[in-house]
Amino acid sequence: MKTIFLAERNKNVREFISRELLTLGYRIRGFKNARDLLEGIKTSGRADVIVLGEDLPDMAIVDTVHNIRKNRPTQPVVLHTLDAYENGFLPDPNLLFAKKQSDLGELIAALRQC
């Protein structure tokens, strides 16, 4: 069973994604902002995958990924965004993109690649 750290500012979206992924057998730890996520990475053990919403209130997504990469350069990260958000990122085989939609199909497909 994979452990996912999910950073999403919208509580309702965070709870929806968590609930759906729990039914698929994932363990979920939710975070409302980048600061809490980065602290959780330091103190809560290892996540198999980190899922980032694009609009965290306290840090740009590019900066959040950069901070994750400082200590975990090969950590799988999925950017869950409304648009393709690949601009601004260097090629990274452990960085995947999943478009936010009314269903979680793209996110689930990205998680299966990790």
Secondary structure per residue as TSV (DSSP state, phi and psi in degrees):
chain	resnum	aa	ss	phi	psi
A	1	M	-	360.0	126.6
A	2	K	-	-84.5	145.0
A	3	T	E	-100.7	128.7
A	4	I	E	-115.7	130.6
A	5	F	E	-96.1	121.4
A	6	L	E	-114.2	115.4
A	7	A	E	-107.8	111.8
A	8	E	-	-147.5	125.3
A	9	R	S	-71.0	-31.4
A	10	N	-	-81.5	113.5
A	11	K	H	-57.8	-41.5
A	12	N	H	-65.3	-41.9
A	13	V	H	-66.3	-43.1
A	14	R	H	-59.4	-44.2
A	15	E	H	-68.9	-38.5
A	16	F	H	-61.8	-50.8
A	17	I	H	-61.0	-44.7
A	18	S	H	-58.6	-48.0
A	19	R	H	-60.7	-45.2
A	20	E	H	-66.0	-41.7
A	21	L	H	-72.0	-32.1
A	22	L	H	-60.1	-39.1
A	23	T	H	-66.9	-20.2
A	24	L	T	-92.1	1.7
A	25	G	T	97.9	4.3
A	26	Y	-	-81.4	149.5
A	27	R	E	-94.0	136.5
A	28	I	E	-124.4	137.4
A	29	R	E	-125.8	117.6
A	30	G	E	-96.5	147.3
A	31	F	E	-136.2	141.9
A	32	K	S	-91.6	-11.8
A	33	N	S	-156.1	171.9
A	34	A	H	-67.8	-39.8
A	35	R	H	-58.4	-46.9
A	36	D	H	-64.3	-39.4
A	37	L	H	-61.0	-49.7
A	38	L	H	-63.1	-37.3
A	39	E	H	-66.7	-41.2
A	40	G	H	-62.5	-37.1
A	41	I	H	-62.2	-40.0
A	42	K	H	-70.7	-37.2
A	43	T	H	-108.0	-17.1
A	44	S	S	-107.6	15.8
A	45	G	-	85.5	-165.5
A	46	R	-	-96.1	134.3
A	47	A	-	-96.6	143.2
A	48	D	S	-73.6	-34.9
A	49	V	E	-145.3	145.2
A	50	I	E	-114.0	128.6
A	51	V	E	-109.6	126.2
A	52	L	E	-115.2	126.0
A	53	G	E	-73.2	155.3
A	54	E	T	-79.4	-18.5
A	55	D	T	-119.7	52.3
A	56	L	-	-64.2	138.6
A	57	P	T	-72.1	-19.8
A	58	D	T	-113.8	-2.6
A	59	M	S	-160.9	138.8
A	60	A	-	-64.3	149.6
A	61	I	H	-61.8	-36.7
A	62	V	H	-62.6	-42.7
A	63	D	H	-67.9	-37.0
A	64	T	H	-63.0	-46.6
A	65	V	H	-61.7	-42.7
A	66	H	H	-58.1	-43.9
A	67	N	H	-66.3	-36.5
A	68	I	H	-64.1	-43.4
A	69	R	H	-66.4	-24.4
A	70	K	H	-57.5	-42.3
A	71	N	H	-106.5	-20.2
A	72	R	-	-135.8	76.6
A	73	P	T	-64.2	-22.4
A	74	T	T	-110.9	11.9
A	75	Q	-	-62.4	123.8
A	76	P	-	-64.8	130.2
A	77	V	E	-131.2	133.8
A	78	V	E	-114.2	123.5
A	79	L	E	-91.1	116.6
A	80	H	E	-101.7	98.2
A	81	T	E	-129.0	162.0
A	82	L	S	-74.0	-32.9
A	83	D	S	-123.5	163.4
A	84	A	-	-61.5	125.8
A	85	Y	-	-119.8	30.6
A	86	E	-	-75.7	-17.8
A	87	N	T	-66.1	139.9
A	88	G	T	95.0	-3.1
A	89	F	-	-116.0	136.3
A	90	L	-	-72.3	155.2
A	91	P	-	-54.3	132.7
A	92	D	-	-151.0	112.8
A	93	P	T	-67.7	-13.8
A	94	N	T	-103.5	15.3
A	95	L	E	-119.1	115.1
A	96	L	E	-115.8	159.9
A	97	F	E	-124.4	135.6
A	98	A	E	-135.1	125.1
A	99	K	E	-75.6	133.5
A	100	K	-	-68.6	130.6
A	101	Q	-	-141.8	178.2
A	102	S	S	-68.9	-21.0
A	103	D	S	-115.7	169.9
A	104	L	-	-101.2	20.7
A	105	G	H	-54.2	-48.6
A	106	E	H	-67.2	-39.2
A	107	L	H	-63.9	-45.8
A	108	I	H	-63.3	-40.1
A	109	A	H	-62.8	-40.9
A	110	A	H	-65.8	-41.7
A	111	L	H	-63.0	-35.7
A	112	R	H	-68.4	-20.7
A	113	Q	H	-79.7	-17.7
A	114	C	-	-82.8	360.0
